[in-house]
Amino acid sequence: MPETPSNDDPFADLFRNLPTAASRAARETRSTTSGSATSVSPSEEQATPAASDAAGAVPSAPAQDAAPPSRRAARAAAQAEAAPEPVPAPVAAPRAAPAAPDADAPAAAPASAPRATGRAQPEDAAPEPAPVPRATNSVEALFSAAQHDGEERARIERHQRDRRKSRIAGWVIFGVVLAILGGIAGGGLYVWNTYEDKIRAFMGWEEPKDYEDGIAEGDASVTIVTGDTGATISTSLYQAGVTKTDSAFYDYLIKTAQNPEFQPGVYTLKQKMSSAAALTLLKDPASRRENTAQLPEGLTLESTLTRVSDGTGIPLADLQAAVADPSAYGVAASSLEGWLFPATYTFDPGTTPQQVIQTMVDRTVQSLDTAGVPTDQRERILTVASIIQREARFTADFYKVSRVIENRLAPENDETHGFLQMDSTAQYGYNEINKGTASSSAEALADDNPWNTYLHPGLPVGPIANPGDLAIDAAMHPADGPWLYFVTVNLDTGETVFTNTYAEHEKAVAQWQEWCAANASDDC
């Protein structure tokens, strides 16, 4: 009859009475030493270790049909019986009996106890091969491998970050180097453009000032007027494309100690000539074109009549008398200033002064009609166009200068109050316009005359020069823009700065003054 359970769990005593590893080991030992198997009940099995230990006898082996201590042991026993050759287990060496276990706890098997096989093992059985030890540090190895992989990834990421930083730093350094080189190149270009002649002279790199003989090409017309000198003729040759530099011809005259007497007139020469070859043609009467007058844009009435006289041989006094009455040519103005169109004219021998003047006036009317100028607006348009012709250095700036004039004349403009303040008008009124300078003298600016737009608002009383086709068209069709000021900051290139306020204009004037300080120019 089973013992009364010690608790409410009906399975507690059942599992407590199951055979333990210690009891199985004792039975196997007894079986091996006695050669017989003894059936032991569960109750006896539990008491056997203690009794044996007390008596000093060796426990007996369990019977073949003893219940396995666990389902794992049962499966192992079944597999061993089913195998054709069961694997023998090594005989366990006897050792001291363990201390009596607690009555309520199963006895722990010794660390060296053989595995239970469900049958007795002979003494001479071959020992079981030592099992391959399982890696006890598999978890540690897993974490170690993961740690190693993490470190490797971190190292790769650091390497990639370092490479990206290196590439970025490389591009930054490259950009800085480019900026420095660009600044050096820009500064060097500015210095070269500004001081090229001085640098060449200092370094001995001066280019030839003159063309070589034998490369002349194309035709060019050069006008010599009464009073011209070697210096002015040298400039005329350069402007016509005959000589290479402005001073080439004059320097040649000085070098060869020549001071020829030039005859006024229009001469046919070649482009890209040496100064010596140009002088030869200027001294040759066959090069002089008879009854021909070459009139560039921007000449005043006085300069025009002088050139016509020099080119045609008509006395200057006769020409001056011919222009005294503008109404004789259909002009409703007090003067023919601006009405003698700039062009190259060749007249037949015997042409009268009046016919010469009428030809030039007719050419002006043709240009006005082409531009669509109304008859009652001809004098005004010629006045605006003459200012454009004298003020603008580049033909591309004509239409912008025209807009500046119209903006400054607007009555609603609070900054200019209708004053043009154009130097060319002040110079004309003071008879300084042919001086050849871009700026006006203090005397010209202060002189009270009808052409001085610094003292009188609006347009001057009439034109100040003879405008060409482009200036007339610009006067009729000004560009769109808010500009109120302009100033030429480089008199060699004609670079002109257009501004909207007086403060901006003052900055541009400072540029012009800086250029004048660095260049010996008569225009300053």
Secondary structure as UniProt FT lines:
FT   TURN            10..11
FT   HELIX           12..16
FT   HELIX           21..34
FT   HELIX           42..55
FT   TURN            64..65
FT   HELIX           71..82
FT   TURN            103..104
FT   TURN            111..112
FT   TURN            123..124
FT   TURN            136..137
FT   HELIX           138..203
FT   TURN            213..214
FT   STRAND          217..224
FT   TURN            226..227
FT   HELIX           230..239
FT   TURN            240..241
FT   TURN            246..247
FT   HELIX           248..255
FT   TURN            256..257
FT   STRAND          265..271
FT   HELIX           275..282
FT   HELIX           285..287
FT   STRAND          288..289
FT   TURN            290..291
FT   STRAND          292..294
FT   TURN            297..298
FT   HELIX           301..312
FT   HELIX           316..322
FT   HELIX           326..329
FT   TURN            337..338
FT   STRAND          344..346
FT   TURN            349..350
FT   HELIX           353..370
FT   TURN            371..372
FT   HELIX           375..377
FT   HELIX           378..391
FT   HELIX           395..397
FT   HELIX           398..409
FT   TURN            411..412
FT   TURN            414..418
FT   HELIX           423..429
FT   TURN            430..431
FT   HELIX           433..435
FT   HELIX           442..446
FT   TURN            450..451
FT   TURN            453..455
FT   HELIX           469..476
FT   STRAND          485..490
FT   TURN            491..494
FT   STRAND          495..499
FT   HELIX           502..518
FT   TURN            522..523
//
